[in-house]
């Protein structure tokens, strides 16, 4: 296939097709993304659902390890972006994909155990209380998975999360077949439904309302990699709910280079398990990046995995500010920085390829997924 190295370089990198010329507004770049379409499907045996859920993923392949890794071939990229679909009845289907460019001119450190919390110095997380905050955008887009992770609403019936929340790289986790998504809502006392359930001094008590998941999509890059080498690059999954959630959701977008992020920062909210029942918000600076990962030191605990990483930038076409999900919080990595071990929390970037794939999963029509 002629031009394969050039094509793979395009497919695996994030290119700023239309750089911002605004000096006073961080502006969303415009991207022309590839097209990813199903080519064939294969019915697989029903999974055993025997894996234990792990709320954090530790990888020994750090920043330099990823930077040294050779670019995958065209066939490897197609293989990594092929995916499994798990249905609520337990049936499992594998889908092979094709990758196309449609438009003219378009575009090893050693493993170390970790027992400490993923907190860096002063704990900079903020618990979000009160229905006036929890039920308002953007905090209302964060949901809890019955396996213990966090997810983010990205469409009327879809939730983006981390693949390891439902699959350990080898097998589906216990509870994945009957997976549910929890939405925080105020508790209403019987006989007091017309009363004001919150006040300026007392936060409203909240409870989770659960919706069953109809099907899940997991890329084969995660299933093949099992969180080593390329595995963590593909630690994302999409859940389709059995019914619409009727909340405002946050759109996905292609991750700009870290230097273009407002203040170089990212934001995300999750259900950290050291603060049960609380939604926890944080923001921090991006320390480094690869084509597929953002390295940062946002304070986080297990349970926050799967949170949507977002930024707010100016949308030139619509002339308004807009938040978009540009990544998925994955977990922890030890990184060898010039011979000194340093630990980072890692988020999976939504690259043009991943955007095309996730968008197709959501919309089912590549024509709606051409601009990232």
N, C-alpha and C positions, 0 to 999 in steps of 0.2 A: 504494500500500500504506500503510494508515494506521499512524502511529506509527513509521515507518522510522527517523528520526533517533534516537529513544529506543532502539529495538531495536539499532541499530548501536552506540550508546554502550555498551549492555550487553554486546554481543558482543565489543567491542574492549577493554574494561577488565577489570581483575581486581577483583572485589568481595568484600569480606570479609563473607560472609553470616552467619557465626557467629563473632564476634570472641572471642578468648580473654579470660577473666576471671581467669586464673591470673596471680598476680604473681611466681611463682617458677619457672614452667616455660614456655618458649616453646612454644606449642601450635599444632598444625596447624589452620588454619581449615577449616570445612566449606563446600564449594561445591556448588551445584546447577548443573551445566554444561548447555549446549545439546546438542542431538542433531544429528549430521551423518551423513546417509545417502546412499549412491550413488543417483543418479537415472537416469543413462544412461551407456553406455560406447561408445567409438569405437576401432576398431583403427587404429593409425597405422603409417606406413612404418617399417621397421627403421632404427634410428639408425646413424650412420657410426662412432661411437666414435673421433672424430678430435681431440678437445680434449686439450690438455696439462693434466695435473693441477697445480693450484696449491694449495699447502699453507697459504697464508694469503690472506685476502680483505681488500682495502683499499677502504674506502668513504669518499667525500667528504661524504656526508650525515650530519652528526653530531647531537649531542643537540638543539640548537636547531632544526636542520633538521627532525628528526623531530617535535619538539613543535609546529612551525608547520604541519605537514602536515595537511590537512583529513581528517576521518574518512571512510573509504571508504563508499560506498553499499552497500546490501544486496546488489545484484547484483555489485558489485566484490568484496565479501567472499566470496560464493559462488564467483566466478571464481578468486580467490587460493587458496581451500581445495580446489578441484578438483585433481586430481593425475594424474600419469603413473605407470604401473606397468611396470617393465622386468623381463622374465623372462630366465632363464639361457639360453634358446634364441635370444635376441635380439629376440623379439617385444615390441611396445610397445602399451600400451592407455591411453587417456585416459578418466578417469571424472569426470563432472560430479556435483556434490553438491547436496543441499538442506539447509537449516539450519532447525531447529525448536526452539521452546521448549515443553517438555512438562512441566507441573506447575503447579499453582496458585500464583501469587505467586512463581514461580521467577525465579529470577533472570535553509643552504647555503654551506658553506665551500669554498674552492677545493681541488682535489686537490693533494696534496703527495707527492713520492716519499719512500719510507721505506727506508733501507738498514741502520739500526741494528737490533739485537736488540730483541725485545719484553721487555726487562728494565728494571725501574725501581729504580735505585739498587742496593742490596745484593741479590744474587740469593737469594731466599728459597725456592727450590725444594728439595725433598728427594727424592733417588733412593731408591727402595724396593728393598732387597736381601733375599735369603734366601727360601726357599720358605715359611717359616713366616708371612711377611708377604704375599708375592705371591699365595699360593694361598688366603689368607683374605679374607673380606669386610671392608671394601668394596673393597679393592684388586683382588680377583679379578674384579670386574665390568668392569674395563677391558680392552679388546681392541684389537688392531691391525688396520687394514685394509690390504689388499695395495696400495692406491693411496697409502699413506703416512700416512693419518690415524689417529685414534683413534675408538673407539666404546665404547658402554656396554651391557651386557646388561640388558634391561628385561623379558624374558619368557623362557620355556623355549627359544624358537627365534628371538628377535628382538633386534636391535641398533639402538640409536638413535645417529645420527651427524649430521654437517653435510652439507647438500645439496651444497656445493661440492666435497666429497670424491669425488663421482661425476658431477657435472654442473656445467659452468662457467656456466650460465645460458642458454647457446645450444645446447650439444651435450653429449652424454655423453663422459666422459673415456676415454682409452685404458685398457683393463683393466677397465672397468665391467661388461662382459658376463661376464667370467670372474672376477668379484670374489670374494675370499676373506677370511675373518676369522681372525686368528691368536690363539691362546690360549697364554700362557706356561706352560710345564711344565718340571719338572726334567729334565736330561739323565741318562740311566741308562747307565752303561758296561757293555758286554758282559762277562759273567762276574762281575759285581759287583752283580747286581740285588737281592740280599738285604742289601747293606751300607747303612749309614746314609750318605746322599748329602750331608748337610750337617752342620755342626758349629757350635759357638758362636763359632768364630774365622774359619771359611771359609764365605762364602756359597755356596749351591748354584748351579752353572751351569745356566742356563735355555735353553730353545729354544722356538720357536713351533710349535704344532700347528695346522694350517689346516683350516677347514671352508668349503666352497663356499656361496655365496649363491644361494638359489632365486629370489628376486625382491626388487625395491626399489620403494619409494614415494617420490615427490618432489612436493611441492606446486607448483601452477602459479604461485603468488606468487613463488617463486624463479626459475622458468623465464622468467616474464614480466619480472621486475624486474632480473635479472642484477646483483644486489648494488648497485644504486643506488636511491635513494629507498626504496620499500617492500621492495626485494629482500632486504636483509639480515634483515628481520623474519621471513622465511620460509626461512632457511638451516638447514633440518633435513631429515632423511630417515630412513626406517625400512627395515632390511634383515631379510629372513626367511631363516634358514639352512635348508639341505637336511636337517639332522637336529638333534635337541636337543643342547645343549652340556653339560647335566648339571651346571651350576654354579648357585650361588645368584645371583639377579639382584636388581636394585634397581628398585622400582616408580617410575613417573612420578607427578608431582603438579602441581597448579596452583601457579604461583609466587606466594607471598604478596608484599605490598608490602615493599620493602627495609627499612622501619622495623620490620617484624615478624620479620626474620631474626635468629637468635641472634647477638648481638654485631654485627649488620649485615654478617656475613661469609658468603662462599660457599667451597666446596671443589671441587676436581676433580683427577683424575689422568690423565696422558696420556703418549704416547710421543714426547716432544720429540726432534727429529732431531739436536740437538747432543749428546745422550747416548744413542747407539745401543744398543739392547738393554735399556735401563733404563726402568722405569716411574717417572715423576716426579710427585710429589704436591705440591700447593700450596694455600694458602688466603689470602684477602685480603678487605679491606672493599669493599663496593659504594659507589661514589662518587656515582652518579646512576642514574636509570632513566627509561624511557618505558613506554608500554603494552606494548611488545613486546621491549624490550632492557634489559639490565643493563650499565651502564658501570662497569668496575673496572680495577685496575692489577695484577692477578695476573701474576707473571712467567711468560712462556710463550714457546715457540719454535714455528716451523712443525712440524707433526707432532702437536701437541696439539689441533689443530682437530678438532671432533667429540666432544671429551670431554664427559661428562655432568656438569653443574654440580649439586651436591647440598647439602642441609643436613639436620641432624638435629634433629627437634622431637618434642614429646610428642603421641602419638596418643590423644586422650581416649576414643574409642570402644573401643580395645583396651587402654587403660591400660598403654602401653609406649612407649619411645622408638623412633622409626622414621626412617630416612634415606629421602629421596625425591629423584629427579632433578627439578629445577625449571627447568632450562635446558640449552642446548647451547652450548659454547664455539665461537665463530664465527671471530673474527679481530680485526684491528686497524682503528682509526679515528682520524683526526685530527679534533679537535674545536676549534672556535673559542670559547674561553672569555673573553668580554668583550674581544675583540680580540687575545688572546694565544693562540697555537696550543698545544694540549695534546693528548697522545696517550693513548688508552685501548685496552684490550682489551675486546671486546664479547661478551656471551653473549645468545643468543636465549631469551627467557622462554617458558615453557609457559603460555600463557593458557588460559582456559576453552575457547575454540574449538579451540586446538591440542591441548589435552588430549583433547577429544571426538574429534578426528580421529585422533590417534595411537593412542588407546585402541581405537577401532573397527578400525584397521588390525591391531592385535594380536589382539583378541578376536573381531571379526566380528559382535558383538552389542551394540547400543547400550544394552540393559538392564544390561549389566555396566559401563557407562561413565557412570553418572549422577552419581556422587559423586567430585569431584576432591580 
